[in-house]
Amino acid sequence: MGSAKKSTAAARKARIEEMRRAEQSRERRNRILTIGAAVVVVAGLVVGSIVLVQSQSDDTAADGKNKGHFVTGSDGVKTWKGTLGRNHVAKTVSYPMEPPVGGDHNQVWMNCNGDVYTKAIGTMHAVHSLEHGAVWVTYTSAAKKADVDALAAKVKKTPYTLMSPDDKQKDPIMLSAWGHQRTVTGAKDPNVDKFFEKFVQGDQTPEPGAACTGGLGQ
């Protein structure tokens, strides 16, 4: 009888010990899984943070407005005083002026070898043309057809120029070069010739002699 009780107690103790070992083993396994999961989560957060920072950095580079302002000279030409980025970016750039006179832009330029476009063009491509020393003639629907036709004829015979409609600009006819801009009253305004003479491949050109062909056409 006593022997049977001792045997039962020993078996019970053995089962308890076995259960304790199993529980300890399970706890160790759970701790390992928890630690592993935590490592994965932390790693994911780190990687996510890096990607987010890079993404925000890219957005800033692409969408950050150029800092500065226009100063109008005695000749009526507005000159941008401040920073104009020159990075090649794929994302849309928000320019602080219309039409833009510089800033980060697409890596592909608009053809500007006397090219006349009848539809609005991508500003990010046109800005690249300005970087190459082009003058960009833009006009709204308020511009007179005779002026548009005469300006188109002038552009067609002038290398390093381009022309396109832009109904977002303030005035009916505007001329833009890298960092410079002015409004003219029409094709016969003497300031048209003055602007062309000064800014077509002028001293303001960041990349003098760069191509105005082999880019993007309409």
FIKOLZA-1660 file (N, C-alpha, C; in steps of 0.1 Angstrom, whole numbers, plus 5000, padded with zeros to 4 digits):
% residues 218
   i   px   py   pz ch aa at
   1 5008 4988 5000  A  M  N
   1 5000 5000 5000  A  M CA
   1 5009 5012 5000  A  M  C
   2 5018 5013 5010  A  G  N
   2 5027 5024 5011  A  G CA
   2 5035 5025 4998  A  G  C
   3 5039 5013 4993  A  S  N
   3 5047 5013 4981  A  S CA
   3 5040 5019 4969  A  S  C
   4 5027 5016 4968  A  A  N
   4 5018 5021 4958  A  A CA
   4 5017 5036 4958  A  A  C
   5 5015 5041 4971  A  K  N
   5 5014 5056 4972  A  K CA
   5 5027 5063 4968  A  K  C
   6 5038 5057 4972  A  K  N
   6 5051 5062 4968  A  K CA
   6 5053 5062 4953  A  K  C
   7 5048 5052 4946  A  S  N
   7 5049 5051 4932  A  S CA
   7 5040 5061 4925  A  S  C
   8 5028 5063 4931  A  T  N
   8 5019 5073 4925  A  T CA
   8 5024 5087 4927  A  T  C
   9 5030 5090 4939  A  A  N
   9 5036 5103 4941  A  A CA
   9 5048 5106 4932  A  A  C
  10 5056 5095 4930  A  A  N
  10 5067 5097 4921  A  A CA
  10 5063 5100 4907  A  A  C
  11 5053 5093 4902  A  A  N
  11 5048 5094 4889  A  A CA
  11 5042 5108 4887  A  A  C
  12 5034 5113 4898  A  R  N
  12 5028 5126 4897  A  R CA
  12 5039 5137 4897  A  R  C
  13 5050 5135 4905  A  K  N
  13 5061 5144 4905  A  K CA
  13 5068 5145 4892  A  K  C
  14 5069 5133 4886  A  A  N
  14 5075 5132 4873  A  A CA
  14 5067 5140 4862  A  A  C
  15 5054 5138 4863  A  R  N
  15 5045 5145 4853  A  R CA
  15 5046 5160 4855  A  R  C
  16 5046 5164 4868  A  I  N
  16 5047 5178 4871  A  I CA
  16 5060 5184 4866  A  I  C
  17 5071 5176 4868  A  E  N
  17 5084 5181 4863  A  E CA
  17 5084 5182 4848  A  E  C
  18 5078 5172 4842  A  E  N
  18 5077 5172 4827  A  E CA
  18 5069 5183 4822  A  E  C
  19 5058 5186 4829  A  M  N
  19 5050 5198 4825  A  M CA
  19 5057 5211 4827  A  M  C
  20 5065 5211 4838  A  R  N
  20 5073 5223 4841  A  R CA
  20 5083 5226 4830  A  R  C
  21 5090 5215 4826  A  R  N
  21 5100 5216 4816  A  R CA
  21 5094 5220 4802  A  R  C
  22 5082 5214 4800  A  A  N
  22 5074 5218 4788  A  A CA
  22 5071 5233 4788  A  A  C
  23 5066 5237 4800  A  E  N
  23 5062 5251 4801  A  E CA
  23 5074 5261 4799  A  E  C
  24 5085 5257 4805  A  Q  N
  24 5097 5265 4804  A  Q CA
  24 5102 5265 4789  A  Q  C
  25 5101 5254 4783  A  S  N
  25 5105 5253 4769  A  S CA
  25 5096 5262 4760  A  S  C
  26 5083 5262 4764  A  R  N
  26 5073 5270 4756  A  R CA
  26 5076 5285 4758  A  R  C
  27 5079 5288 4771  A  E  N
  27 5082 5302 4774  A  E CA
  27 5094 5307 4767  A  E  C
  28 5105 5298 4766  A  R  N
  28 5117 5302 4759  A  R CA
  28 5114 5304 4744  A  R  C
  29 5105 5295 4739  A  R  N
  29 5102 5296 4725  A  R CA
  29 5094 5309 4722  A  R  C
  30 5085 5312 4731  A  N  N
  30 5077 5324 4729  A  N CA
  30 5085 5337 4730  A  N  C
  31 5095 5336 4740  A  R  N
  31 5104 5348 4741  A  R CA
  31 5112 5350 4728  A  R  C
  32 5117 5339 4723  A  I  N
  32 5125 5339 4710  A  I CA
  32 5116 5345 4699  A  I  C
  33 5104 5340 4698  A  L  N
  33 5095 5345 4687  A  L CA
  33 5092 5360 4689  A  L  C
  34 5090 5364 4702  A  T  N
  34 5087 5378 4705  A  T CA
  34 5098 5387 4701  A  T  C
  35 5110 5382 4706  A  I  N
  35 5122 5390 4702  A  I CA
  35 5124 5391 4687  A  I  C
  36 5122 5380 4680  A  G  N
  36 5124 5379 4666  A  G CA
  36 5114 5389 4659  A  G  C
  37 5102 5388 4664  A  A  N
  37 5091 5397 4658  A  A CA
  37 5095 5412 4661  A  A  C
  38 5100 5414 4673  A  A  N
  38 5103 5428 4676  A  A CA
  38 5115 5433 4667  A  A  C
  39 5124 5424 4665  A  V  N
  39 5135 5428 4656  A  V CA
  39 5130 5431 4642  A  V  C
  40 5121 5423 4637  A  V  N
  40 5116 5425 4624  A  V CA
  40 5108 5438 4623  A  V  C
  41 5100 5441 4634  A  V  N
  41 5092 5453 4634  A  V CA
  41 5101 5465 4635  A  V  C
  42 5112 5465 4643  A  V  N
  42 5121 5476 4644  A  V CA
  42 5128 5478 4631  A  V  C
  43 5133 5467 4625  A  A  N
  43 5140 5468 4612  A  A CA
  43 5130 5474 4602  A  A  C
  44 5118 5470 4602  A  G  N
  44 5108 5475 4593  A  G CA
  44 5106 5490 4595  A  G  C
  45 5105 5494 4608  A  L  N
  45 5104 5508 4611  A  L CA
  45 5116 5517 4606  A  L  C
  46 5128 5511 4608  A  V  N
  46 5140 5518 4604  A  V CA
  46 5140 5520 4589  A  V  C
  47 5137 5509 4582  A  V  N
  47 5137 5509 4567  A  V CA
  47 5126 5519 4562  A  V  C
  48 5115 5518 4569  A  G  N
  48 5104 5527 4565  A  G CA
  48 5107 5541 4567  A  G  C
  49 5114 5544 4578  A  S  N
  49 5118 5557 4581  A  S CA
  49 5127 5563 4571  A  S  C
  50 5137 5554 4567  A  I  N
  50 5147 5558 4557  A  I CA
  50 5140 5561 4544  A  I  C
  51 5131 5552 4540  A  V  N
  51 5124 5554 4527  A  V CA
  51 5116 5567 4528  A  V  C
  52 5109 5569 4539  A  L  N
  52 5101 5581 4541  A  L CA
  52 5109 5594 4540  A  L  C
  53 5120 5594 4547  A  V  N
  53 5129 5605 4546  A  V CA
  53 5134 5608 4532  A  V  C
  54 5138 5597 4525  A  Q  N
  54 5143 5599 4512  A  Q CA
  54 5131 5604 4503  A  Q  C
  55 5119 5598 4505  A  S  N
  55 5108 5603 4497  A  S CA
  55 5105 5617 4499  A  S  C
  56 5105 5621 4512  A  Q  N
  56 5102 5635 4515  A  Q CA
  56 5113 5644 4510  A  Q  C
  57 5126 5639 4510  A  S  N
  57 5137 5647 4504  A  S CA
  57 5135 5648 4489  A  S  C
  58 5131 5637 4482  A  D  N
  58 5128 5638 4468  A  D CA
  58 5117 5648 4465  A  D  C
  59 5106 5647 4473  A  D  N
  59 5095 5656 4471  A  D CA
  59 5099 5671 4473  A  D  C
  60 5108 5673 4483  A  T  N
  60 5112 5687 4485  A  T CA
  60 5121 5691 4473  A  T  C
  61 5129 5683 4468  A  A  N
  61 5137 5686 4457  A  A CA
  61 5129 5689 4445  A  A  C
  62 5118 5681 4443  A  A  N
  62 5110 5683 4431  A  A CA
  62 5099 5693 4432  A  A  C
  63 5094 5695 4444  A  D  N
  63 5082 5704 4446  A  D CA
  63 5085 5717 4453  A  D  C
  64 5097 5717 4460  A  G  N
  64 5100 5729 4467  A  G CA
  64 5102 5741 4458  A  G  C
  65 5095 5752 4462  A  K  N
  65 5095 5764 4454  A  K CA
  65 5109 5771 4455  A  K  C
  66 5113 5777 4443  A  N  N
  66 5126 5784 4443  A  N CA
  66 5124 5796 4452  A  N  C
  67 5134 5799 4460  A  K  N
  67 5133 5810 4469  A  K CA
  67 5138 5823 4462  A  K  C
  68 5130 5833 4463  A  G  N
  68 5135 5846 4457  A  G CA
  68 5123 5854 4453  A  G  C
  69 5126 5865 4445  A  H  N
  69 5115 5874 4440  A  H CA
  69 5120 5881 4428  A  H  C
  70 5111 5887 4420  A  F  N
  70 5114 5894 4409  A  F CA
  70 5118 5909 4412  A  F  C
  71 5127 5914 4406  A  V  N
  71 5130 5929 4407  A  V CA
  71 5130 5934 4393  A  V  C
  72 5121 5945 4391  A  T  N
  72 5119 5950 4378  A  T CA
  72 5129 5962 4375  A  T  C
  73 5137 5960 4364  A  G  N
  73 5147 5971 4361  A  G CA
  73 5140 5982 4353  A  G  C
  74 5148 5992 4351  A  S  N
  74 5143 6004 4344  A  S CA
  74 5139 6002 4330  A  S  C
  75 5144 5990 4324  A  D  N
  75 5141 5987 4311  A  D CA
  75 5128 5978 4310  A  D  C
  76 5122 5975 4322  A  G  N
  76 5110 5968 4322  A  G CA
  76 5112 5953 4323  A  G  C
  77 5124 5948 4323  A  V  N
  77 5127 5934 4324  A  V CA
  77 5128 5930 4339  A  V  C
  78 5121 5920 4342  A  K  N
  78 5121 5915 4356  A  K CA
  78 5132 5904 4357  A  K  C
  79 5140 5906 4368  A  T  N
  79 5151 5897 4370  A  T CA
  79 5148 5889 4383  A  T  C
  80 5150 5876 4383  A  W  N
  80 5147 5868 4395  A  W CA
  80 5159 5869 4405  A  W  C
  81 5157 5874 4417  A  K  N
  81 5167 5876 4427  A  K CA
  81 5165 5865 4437  A  K  C
  82 5174 5855 4436  A  G  N
  82 5172 5844 4446  A  G CA
  82 5178 5831 4439  A  G  C
  83 5173 5820 4445  A  T  N
  83 5178 5807 4440  A  T CA
  83 5170 5800 4430  A  T  C
  84 5176 5795 4419  A  L  N
  84 5169 5788 4409  A  L CA
  84 5176 5774 4408  A  L  C
  85 5169 5764 4412  A  G  N
  85 5175 5750 4412  A  G CA
  85 5178 5746 4397  A  G  C
  86 5187 5737 4396  A  R  N
  86 5190 5732 4383  A  R CA
  86 5191 5716 4382  A  R  C
  87 5184 5710 4392  A  N  N
  87 5184 5695 4392  A  N CA
  87 5175 5689 4382  A  N  C
  88 5178 5678 4377  A  H  N
  88 5169 5670 4368  A  H CA
  88 5160 5661 4377  A  H  C
  89 5147 5663 4376  A  V  N
  89 5138 5656 4384  A  V CA
  89 5126 5650 4376  A  V  C
  90 5120 5640 4381  A  A  N
  90 5109 5633 4374  A  A CA
  90 5096 5638 4379  A  A  C
  91 5095 5642 4392  A  K  N
  91 5083 5646 4398  A  K CA
  91 5079 5660 4393  A  K  C
  92 5066 5663 4394  A  T  N
  92 5062 5676 4390  A  T CA
  92 5067 5687 4399  A  T  C
  93 5072 5698 4393  A  V  N
  93 5078 5709 4400  A  V CA
  93 5067 5720 4401  A  V  C
  94 5066 5726 4413  A  S  N
  94 5057 5738 4414  A  S CA
  94 5065 5750 4414  A  S  C
  95 5064 5758 4403  A  Y  N
  95 5072 5770 4402  A  Y CA
  95 5065 5782 4408  A  Y  C
  96 5072 5792 4413  A  P  N
  96 5066 5804 4419  A  P CA
  96 5063 5815 4409  A  P  C
  97 5065 5812 4397  A  M  N
  97 5062 5823 4387  A  M CA
  97 5056 5815 4374  A  M  C
  98 5048 5823 4366  A  E  N
  98 5042 5817 4354  A  E CA
  98 5043 5827 4343  A  E  C
  99 5050 5823 4332  A  P  N
  99 5057 5810 4330  A  P CA
  99 5070 5810 4339  A  P  C
 100 5075 5798 4342  A  P  N
 100 5087 5797 4350  A  P CA
 100 5099 5802 4343  A  P  C
 101 5109 5808 4350  A  V  N
 101 5121 5813 4344  A  V CA
 101 5133 5805 4348  A  V  C
 102 5131 5794 4355  A  G  N
 102 5142 5785 4360  A  G CA
 102 5138 5777 4371  A  G  C
 103 5146 5768 4375  A  G  N
 103 5144 5759 4386  A  G CA
 103 5146 5745 4382  A  G  C
 104 5144 5735 4391  A  D  N
 104 5145 5721 4388  A  D CA
 104 5136 5718 4376  A  D  C
 105 5141 5709 4368  A  H  N
 105 5133 5706 4356  A  H CA
 105 5135 5692 4351  A  H  C
 106 5128 5688 4341  A  N  N
 106 5129 5675 4335  A  N CA
 106 5142 5674 4327  A  N  C
 107 5147 5662 4327  A  Q  N
 107 5160 5660 4320  A  Q CA
 107 5159 5661 4305  A  Q  C
 108 5147 5661 4299  A  V  N
 108 5145 5663 4285  A  V CA
 108 5140 5677 4282  A  V  C
 109 5147 5684 4273  A  W  N
 109 5143 5698 4270  A  W CA
 109 5133 5698 4258  A  W  C
 110 5126 5709 4257  A  M  N
 110 5117 5711 4245  A  M CA
 110 5126 5715 4234  A  M  C
 111 5124 5710 4222  A  N  N
 111 5131 5715 4211  A  N CA
 111 5129 5730 4209  A  N  C
 112 5140 5738 4208  A  C  N
 112 5139 5753 4208  A  C CA
 112 5147 5759 4197  A  C  C
 113 5147 5752 4186  A  N  N
 113 5154 5757 4174  A  N CA
 113 5145 5764 4165  A  N  C
 114 5138 5775 4170  A  G  N
 114 5128 5782 4163  A  G CA
 114 5115 5774 4162  A  G  C
 115 5112 5766 4173  A  D  N
 115 5100 5758 4173  A  D CA
 115 5088 5765 4178  A  D  C
 116 5077 5765 4170  A  V  N
 116 5064 5771 4174  A  V CA
 116 5054 5760 4177  A  V  C
 117 5050 5760 4190  A  Y  N
 117 5040 5750 4194  A  Y CA
 117 5026 5756 4195  A  Y  C
 118 5016 5750 4190  A  T  N
 118 5003 5755 4190  A  T CA
 118 4995 5751 4202  A  T  C
 119 5000 5742 4210  A  K  N
 119 4994 5737 4222  A  K CA
 119 5003 5740 4234  A  K  C
 120 4997 5741 4246  A  A  N
 120 5006 5743 4258  A  A CA
 120 5016 5732 4259  A  A  C
 121 5028 5735 4264  A  I  N
 121 5038 5725 4265  A  I CA
 121 5042 5723 4280  A  I  C
 122 5049 5713 4283  A  G  N
 122 5053 5710 4296  A  G CA
 122 5063 5720 4301  A  G  C
 123 5060 5727 4312  A  T  N
 123 5069 5737 4317  A  T CA
 123 5082 5732 4321  A  T  C
 124 5082 5720 4327  A  M  N
 124 5095 5714 4331  A  M CA
 124 5104 5711 4320  A  M  C
 125 5099 5709 4308  A  H  N
 125 5107 5707 4296  A  H CA
 125 5112 5721 4291  A  H  C
 126 5103 5730 4291  A  A  N
 126 5106 5744 4286  A  A CA
 126 5117 5750 4295  A  A  C
 127 5116 5748 4308  A  V  N
 127 5127 5754 4317  A  V CA
 127 5140 5748 4313  A  V  C
 128 5141 5736 4309  A  H  N
 128 5154 5730 4305  A  H CA
 128 5159 5737 4292  A  H  C
 129 5149 5741 4283  A  S  N
 129 5153 5749 4271  A  S CA
 129 5159 5762 4275  A  S  C
 130 5153 5769 4286  A  L  N
 130 5158 5781 4290  A  L CA
 130 5173 5779 4296  A  L  C
 131 5175 5768 4302  A  E  N
 131 5188 5765 4307  A  E CA
 131 5199 5765 4296  A  E  C
 132 5194 5761 4284  A  H  N
 132 5203 5760 4272  A  H CA
 132 5204 5774 4265  A  H  C
 133 5198 5784 4271  A  G  N
 133 5199 5797 4265  A  G CA
 133 5188 5802 4256  A  G  C
 134 5177 5795 4256  A  A  N
 134 5166 5798 4247  A  A CA
 134 5157 5809 4253  A  A  C
 135 5150 5817 4244  A  V  N
 135 5140 5826 4248  A  V CA
 135 5127 5820 4245  A  V  C
 136 5118 5821 4254  A  W  N
 136 5105 5814 4253  A  W CA
 136 5094 5825 4252  A  W  C
 137 5087 5825 4241  A  V  N
 137 5076 5834 4239  A  V CA
 137 5063 5827 4242  A  V  C
 138 5055 5833 4251  A  T  N
 138 5042 5827 4255  A  T CA
 138 5031 5837 4253  A  T  C
 139 5019 5832 4251  A  Y  N
 139 5007 5841 4249  A  Y CA
 139 4995 5834 4254  A  Y  C
 140 4985 5843 4257  A  T  N
 140 4972 5838 4261  A  T CA
 140 4962 5839 4250  A  T  C
 141 4949 5835 4252  A  S  N
 141 4939 5836 4242  A  S CA
 141 4935 5851 4240  A  S  C
 142 4939 5860 4249  A  A  N
 142 4936 5874 4248  A  A CA
 142 4946 5881 4238  A  A  C
 143 4957 5874 4234  A  A  N
 143 4966 5880 4224  A  A CA
 143 4960 5881 4211  A  A  C
 144 4963 5892 4203  A  K  N
 144 4957 5894 4190  A  K CA
 144 4964 5883 4180  A  K  C
 145 4956 5878 4171  A  K  N
 145 4960 5868 4162  A  K CA
 145 4972 5874 4153  A  K  C
 146 4971 5886 4149  A  A  N
 146 4982 5892 4141  A  A CA
 146 4995 5892 4149  A  A  C
 147 4994 5895 4162  A  D  N
 147 5007 5895 4170  A  D CA
 147 5012 5881 4171  A  D  C
 148 5003 5872 4173  A  V  N
 148 5007 5858 4175  A  V CA
 148 5014 5853 4162  A  V  C
 149 5008 5856 4151  A  D  N
 149 5014 5852 4138  A  D CA
 149 5027 5858 4135  A  D  C
 150 5028 5871 4138  A  A  N
 150 5041 5878 4136  A  A CA
 150 5052 5873 4145  A  A  C
 151 5049 5870 4158  A  L  N
 151 5059 5865 4167  A  L CA
 151 5063 5851 4163  A  L  C
 152 5053 5843 4158  A  A  N
 152 5056 5830 4154  A  A CA
 152 5066 5830 4142  A  A  C
 153 5064 5840 4133  A  A  N
 153 5073 5841 4121  A  A CA
 153 5087 5845 4126  A  A  C
 154 5088 5853 4136  A  K  N
 154 5101 5857 4142  A  K CA
 154 5108 5846 4149  A  K  C
 155 5100 5838 4156  A  V  N
 155 5106 5827 4163  A  V CA
 155 5111 5816 4153  A  V  C
 156 5104 5813 4143  A  K  N
 156 5107 5803 4133  A  K CA
 156 5121 5806 4127  A  K  C
 157 5125 5818 4126  A  K  N
 157 5137 5822 4119  A  K CA
 157 5148 5825 4129  A  K  C
 158 5146 5822 4142  A  T  N
 158 5156 5825 4153  A  T CA
 158 5159 5813 4160  A  T  C
 159 5171 5807 4158  A  P  N
 159 5176 5796 4167  A  P CA
 159 5176 5799 4181  A  P  C
 160 5174 5789 4190  A  Y  N
 160 5174 5791 4204  A  Y CA
 160 5162 5799 4209  A  Y  C
 161 5150 5797 4202  A  T  N
 161 5138 5803 4207  A  T CA
 161 5127 5792 4205  A  T  C
 162 5116 5794 4213  A  L  N
 162 5104 5786 4211  A  L CA
 162 5092 5794 4215  A  L  C
 163 5081 5789 4212  A  M  N
 163 5068 5797 4214  A  M CA
 163 5057 5787 4216  A  M  C
 164 5048 5791 4226  A  S  N
 164 5037 5782 4229  A  S CA
 164 5026 5791 4237  A  S  C
 165 5014 5786 4236  A  P  N
 165 5003 5793 4244  A  P CA
 165 5004 5789 4259  A  P  C
 166 5000 5799 4267  A  D  N
 166 5000 5796 4282  A  D CA
 166 4989 5805 4288  A  D  C
 167 4977 5799 4289  A  D  N
 167 4966 5807 4294  A  D CA
 167 4966 5809 4309  A  D  C
 168 4977 5804 4316  A  K  N
 168 4978 5806 4330  A  K CA
 168 4986 5818 4334  A  K  C
 169 4993 5824 4324  A  Q  N
 169 5001 5836 4327  A  Q CA
 169 4992 5849 4328  A  Q  C
 170 4998 5859 4334  A  K  N
 170 4990 5871 4338  A  K CA
 170 4987 5880 4325  A  K  C
 171 4997 5882 4317  A  D  N
 171 4996 5891 4306  A  D CA
 171 4994 5884 4292  A  D  C
 172 4988 5890 4282  A  P  N
 172 4986 5884 4269  A  P CA
 172 4999 5878 4262  A  P  C
 173 5010 5886 4263  A  I  N
 173 5022 5882 4256  A  I CA
 173 5034 5884 4266  A  I  C
 174 5042 5873 4268  A  M  N
 174 5053 5874 4277  A  M CA
 174 5065 5868 4271  A  M  C
 175 5077 5873 4275  A  L  N
 175 5090 5867 4270  A  L CA
 175 5098 5863 4282  A  L  C
 176 5103 5851 4281  A  S  N
 176 5111 5845 4293  A  S CA
 176 5124 5840 4288  A  S  C
 177 5134 5842 4297  A  A  N
 177 5147 5836 4296  A  A CA
 177 5151 5831 4309  A  A  C
 178 5162 5824 4311  A  W  N
 178 5166 5819 4324  A  W CA
 178 5168 5831 4333  A  W  C
 179 5160 5832 4344  A  G  N
 179 5161 5842 4354  A  G CA
 179 5155 5856 4350  A  G  C
 180 5149 5857 4338  A  H  N
 180 5145 5870 4333  A  H CA
 180 5131 5868 4326  A  H  C
 181 5123 5879 4327  A  Q  N
 181 5110 5879 4321  A  Q CA
 181 5105 5893 4318  A  Q  C
 182 5097 5895 4308  A  R  N
 182 5090 5907 4306  A  R CA
 182 5077 5906 4298  A  R  C
 183 5069 5915 4299  A  T  N
 183 5056 5916 4292  A  T CA
 183 5058 5926 4280  A  T  C
 184 5053 5922 4268  A  V  N
 184 5053 5931 4257  A  V CA
 184 5039 5934 4252  A  V  C
 185 5037 5945 4245  A  T  N
 185 5024 5949 4241  A  T CA
 185 5020 5942 4228  A  T  C
 186 5029 5937 4220  A  G  N
 186 5026 5931 4208  A  G CA
 186 5039 5928 4200  A  G  C
 187 5037 5923 4188  A  A  N
 187 5048 5919 4180  A  A CA
 187 5057 5931 4176  A  A  C
 188 5051 5943 4175  A  K  N
 188 5058 5955 4170  A  K CA
 188 5065 5962 4182  A  K  C
 189 5062 5958 4194  A  D  N
 189 5069 5964 4205  A  D CA
 189 5084 5962 4204  A  D  C
 190 5091 5974 4204  A  P  N
 190 5106 5973 4202  A  P CA
 190 5113 5965 4213  A  P  C
 191 5106 5963 4224  A  N  N
 191 5112 5955 4235  A  N CA
 191 5114 5940 4231  A  N  C
 192 5106 5935 4221  A  V  N
 192 5108 5922 4216  A  V CA
 192 5122 5919 4211  A  V  C
 193 5126 5928 4201  A  D  N
 193 5139 5927 4196  A  D CA
 193 5150 5929 4206  A  D  C
 194 5148 5938 4216  A  K  N
 194 5158 5940 4226  A  K CA
 194 5160 5928 4235  A  K  C
 195 5148 5922 4238  A  F  N
 195 5149 5910 4247  A  F CA
 195 5156 5898 4239  A  F  C
 196 5153 5896 4227  A  F  N
 196 5159 5886 4219  A  F CA
 196 5174 5888 4218  A  F  C
 197 5178 5901 4215  A  E  N
 197 5192 5904 4213  A  E CA
 197 5200 5901 4226  A  E  C
 198 5194 5904 4237  A  K  N
 198 5201 5903 4250  A  K CA
 198 5201 5889 4255  A  K  C
 199 5190 5882 4253  A  F  N
 199 5189 5869 4261  A  F CA
 199 5190 5856 4252  A  F  C
 200 5189 5857 4239  A  V  N
 200 5191 5845 4231  A  V CA
 200 5206 5841 4232  A  V  C
 201 5208 5830 4239  A  Q  N
 201 5222 5826 4242  A  Q CA
 201 5230 5837 4249  A  Q  C
 202 5223 5844 4258  A  G  N
 202 5229 5856 4265  A  G CA
 202 5237 5852 4276  A  G  C
 203 5242 5862 4283  A  D  N
 203 5251 5860 4295  A  D CA
 203 5244 5852 4306  A  D  C
 204 5231 5852 4307  A  Q  N
 204 5224 5845 4317  A  Q CA
 204 5224 5830 4315  A  Q  C
 205 5228 5825 4304  A  T  N
 205 5226 5811 4300  A  T CA
 205 5235 5802 4309  A  T  C
 206 5229 5793 4317  A  P  N
 206 5237 5784 4325  A  P CA
 206 5245 5774 4317  A  P  C
 207 5240 5770 4305  A  E  N
 207 5247 5760 4297  A  E CA
 207 5248 5765 4283  A  E  C
 208 5256 5775 4280  A  P  N
 208 5258 5781 4267  A  P CA
 208 5262 5770 4257  A  P  C
 209 5256 5770 4245  A  G  N
 209 5260 5761 4235  A  G CA
 209 5253 5748 4235  A  G  C
 210 5246 5745 4246  A  A  N
 210 5239 5732 4247  A  A CA
 210 5228 5731 4236  A  A  C
 211 5225 5719 4232  A  A  N
 211 5216 5717 4221  A  A CA
 211 5202 5722 4223  A  A  C
 212 5196 5726 4212  A  C  N
 212 5181 5730 4212  A  C CA
 212 5174 5721 4203  A  C  C
 213 5181 5711 4198  A  T  N
 213 5174 5700 4190  A  T CA
 213 5176 5687 4197  A  T  C
 214 5169 5677 4192  A  G  N
 214 5171 5663 4198  A  G CA
 214 5164 5662 4211  A  G  C
 215 5155 5671 4214  A  G  N
 215 5148 5670 4227  A  G CA
 215 5133 5665 4224  A  G  C
 216 5124 5672 4230  A  L  N
 216 5110 5668 4229  A  L CA
 216 5103 5677 4220  A  L  C
 217 5095 5672 4211  A  G  N
 217 5087 5680 4202  A  G CA
 217 5072 5677 4206  A  G  C
 218 5063 5684 4199  A  Q  N
 218 5049 5683 4202  A  Q CA
 218 5042 5674 4192  A  Q  C
% end
